[in-house]
Amino acid sequence: MKHENFDALSLTELIRLQNELSEIVVRRFKTTLALLFSDIVKSTEYFVRFGNEAGRKLQQRHFDLLEQIVLKHGGRIVDTAGDGGFSCFATAEQAAEASVQLQLALCKENINREREHQLLVRIGIHYGTVLTDNVLVAGDAVNLCARVAASGEGAGIRLTREAFAELAGARRVCCRALAPVKLRGIPRPVPTLVLEWRDPKLFPAAFRIEETSSVCPLPSQDIIGFGRLQENDDMPANDVVLAHPDPSQNQRISRWQFELRRDAEGLFLRQVSDGSITEVDGPTVNKGERAQIKPGTKVRIGGVLTLSFFPANTGSRSDETLAY
């Protein structure tokens, strides 16, 4: 019907026409998709510290890897804006596999970069109803997925219950339930899960300081500095600051003790200090040498501090339970 005839229609006729158009929209464009949002962690701080050119290069590294991996796993890029990417897939399993492969690719690339130039990406996955013309994708499901991604931590993959329900059994056992989280623009807290993409037999998730019984999650980046020094030239010196409960023993811990480095084969300790001794399950690791750190490994520092490493689901954080 031509536009100039609309004014001649009665209210009843307009409502009937509106209903007919709504039915056509639903019939032609409504479908269910797996949605994936990926977002660079702390990109604003990176732009401020290193400038626009370096920040834009960081974004492009993200987009290039994302495009390569999404296409390989049967998805398509819907949009890239700022430091985020939006992709869609026919199945949640495809989205999950693409997410894992993206994190593995980033891990491999980051190991050759200085810590401050590593690219950390958090990912959110949701499975829900959308409207799409195979170009644009719209709907509440899109907004929810973006919020789930934003709630995540660096190098993490979070997913909704709807996405979890669509995964294969082998993938489900790699998921951990989180306490419901309040998401911006969503009226009620949303239950989410973490998809553990690292092999739990190779990669510990946390450590306990035996002398204090303190439990600390491992930071998400692929190079983690451990040492006594907290700041150097007004910048953080170590990602994990080590301290003994007896202050008189702290001098036996080096200002820069060691680094933990993640790569595809596992987590490795690289000794930095040539003064304070680091022992891994007994043997001493000399400066420049490395030793693998697995769940169950004990690291002794300066003869005064002991770190015990364990996987994600053992004696750690209260907000994480295997509820599914």
Backbone hydrogen bonds, N-H to C=O, Kabsch-Sander energy under -0.5 kcal/mol:
donor,donor_aa,acceptor,acceptor_aa,energy
5,N,2,K,-1.4
6,F,3,H,-1.7
8,A,5,N,-1.1
9,L,6,F,-1.6
14,L,10,S,-2.4
15,I,11,L,-2.4
16,R,12,T,-2.3
17,L,13,E,-2.3
18,Q,14,L,-2.7
19,N,15,I,-2.5
20,E,16,R,-2.2
21,L,17,L,-2.5
22,S,18,Q,-2.4
23,E,19,N,-2.2
24,I,20,E,-1.9
25,V,21,L,-2.6
26,V,22,S,-2.4
27,R,23,E,-2.6
28,R,24,I,-2.6
29,F,25,V,-2.7
30,K,26,V,-1.7
31,T,130,V,-2.3
33,L,128,G,-2.3
34,A,89,F,-2.7
35,L,33,L,-0.5
35,L,126,H,-3.6
36,L,87,S,-2.6
37,F,124,G,-2.5
38,S,85,G,-2.4
39,D,122,R,-2.3
40,I,83,D,-1.6
41,V,120,L,-2.9
43,S,40,I,-0.7
46,Y,42,K,-1.5
47,F,43,S,-2.5
48,V,44,T,-2.2
49,R,45,E,-2.3
50,F,46,Y,-2.9
51,G,47,F,-2.1
55,G,51,G,-2.1
56,R,52,N,-2.6
57,K,53,E,-2.1
58,L,54,A,-2.0
59,Q,55,G,-2.1
60,Q,56,R,-2.2
61,R,57,K,-2.2
62,H,58,L,-1.7
63,F,59,Q,-2.5
64,D,60,Q,-2.8
65,L,61,R,-1.9
66,L,62,H,-2.6
67,E,63,F,-2.7
68,Q,64,D,-2.0
69,I,65,L,-2.3
70,V,66,L,-2.9
71,L,67,E,-2.1
72,K,68,Q,-1.4
73,H,69,I,-1.3
74,G,71,L,-1.4
75,G,70,V,-2.6
76,R,88,C,-1.8
78,V,76,R,-0.5
78,V,86,F,-2.9
79,D,86,F,-1.8
81,A,84,G,-1.9
84,G,81,A,-2.3
85,G,38,S,-2.6
86,F,79,D,-3.1
87,S,36,L,-2.8
88,C,76,R,-2.0
89,F,34,A,-2.6
95,A,91,T,-1.6
96,A,92,A,-2.6
97,E,93,E,-2.5
98,A,94,Q,-2.5
99,S,95,A,-2.1
100,V,96,A,-2.4
101,Q,97,E,-2.6
102,L,98,A,-2.2
103,Q,99,S,-2.2
104,L,100,V,-2.4
105,A,101,Q,-2.3
106,L,102,L,-2.3
107,C,103,Q,-2.3
108,K,104,L,-2.2
109,E,105,A,-2.1
110,N,106,L,-2.9
111,I,107,C,-1.3
112,N,109,E,-1.2
113,R,110,N,-2.2
117,H,114,E,-1.8
118,Q,115,R,-1.4
120,L,118,Q,-0.7
122,R,39,D,-2.7
123,I,156,G,-2.4
124,G,37,F,-2.6
125,I,158,R,-2.0
126,H,35,L,-1.9
128,G,33,L,-2.1
130,V,31,T,-2.9
131,L,138,A,-2.6
132,T,29,F,-2.6
133,D,136,L,-1.1
135,V,136,L,-0.6
138,A,131,L,-2.4
141,A,129,T,-0.6
142,V,139,G,-0.9
143,N,139,G,-1.3
144,L,140,D,-2.4
145,C,141,A,-2.2
146,A,142,V,-2.0
147,R,143,N,-1.9
148,V,144,L,-2.3
149,A,145,C,-2.2
150,A,146,A,-2.0
151,S,147,R,-1.2
152,G,149,A,-1.5
156,G,153,E,-1.7
158,R,123,I,-2.9
159,L,193,L,-2.3
160,T,125,I,-1.8
161,R,191,P,-0.7
164,F,160,T,-2.5
165,A,161,R,-2.5
166,E,162,E,-0.6
166,E,163,A,-1.0
167,L,164,F,-1.5
171,R,168,A,-0.8
172,R,168,A,-2.1
173,V,169,G,-1.5
174,C,171,R,-1.6
175,C,172,R,-2.2
176,R,194,V,-2.4
177,A,321,T,-1.3
178,L,192,T,-2.7
179,A,319,D,-1.1
181,V,190,V,-2.4
183,L,181,V,-0.6
186,I,183,L,-2.1
190,V,181,V,-3.2
193,L,159,L,-2.4
194,V,176,R,-2.9
195,L,157,I,-2.8
196,E,174,C,-3.2
196,E,194,V,-0.8
197,W,195,L,-0.9
202,L,199,D,-1.6
203,F,199,D,-2.6
205,A,310,F,-2.0
206,A,310,F,-1.8
207,F,216,C,-2.4
208,R,308,S,-2.7
209,I,214,S,-2.8
210,E,208,R,-0.9
210,E,306,T,-2.3
212,T,209,I,-1.3
213,S,209,I,-2.3
214,S,209,I,-0.8
216,C,207,F,-3.0
218,L,205,A,-2.7
224,I,260,L,-2.8
225,G,223,I,-0.5
226,F,258,F,-2.8
227,G,240,V,-1.8
228,R,254,S,-2.7
229,L,255,R,-1.5
232,N,235,M,-3.0
235,M,232,N,-1.2
237,A,230,Q,-2.3
238,N,230,Q,-0.6
239,D,225,G,-0.8
240,V,225,G,-2.6
241,V,239,D,-0.5
242,L,227,G,-2.7
242,L,240,V,-0.6
249,Q,246,D,-2.7
250,N,247,P,-1.3
252,R,249,Q,-1.7
253,I,250,N,-2.0
257,Q,226,F,-1.8
258,F,226,F,-1.5
259,E,270,R,-2.5
260,L,224,I,-2.6
261,R,268,F,-3.2
262,R,222,D,-2.7
263,D,266,G,-2.4
266,G,263,D,-1.0
267,L,202,L,-0.8
267,L,293,I,-0.6
268,F,261,R,-2.6
269,L,291,A,-3.6
270,R,259,E,-3.0
271,Q,269,L,-0.5
271,Q,289,E,-2.1
272,V,257,Q,-1.9
273,S,257,Q,-2.2
279,E,300,R,-2.8
280,V,283,P,-2.5
281,D,279,E,-0.6
281,D,298,K,-3.0
285,V,278,T,-2.9
286,N,284,T,-0.6
288,G,271,Q,-2.6
289,E,286,N,-2.3
291,A,269,L,-2.0
293,I,267,L,-3.3
294,K,292,Q,-0.5
296,G,309,F,-3.2
297,T,294,K,-2.5
299,V,307,L,-2.8
300,R,279,E,-2.8
301,I,305,L,-3.4
302,G,277,I,-3.6
302,G,300,R,-0.5
304,V,301,I,-2.4
305,L,301,I,-1.8
307,L,299,V,-2.9
308,S,208,R,-2.5
309,F,297,T,-2.5
310,F,206,A,-2.3
314,T,311,P,-1.2
315,G,313,N,-0.5
320,E,317,R,-1.3
321,T,177,A,-1.8
321,T,319,D,-0.6
323,A,321,T,-1.7
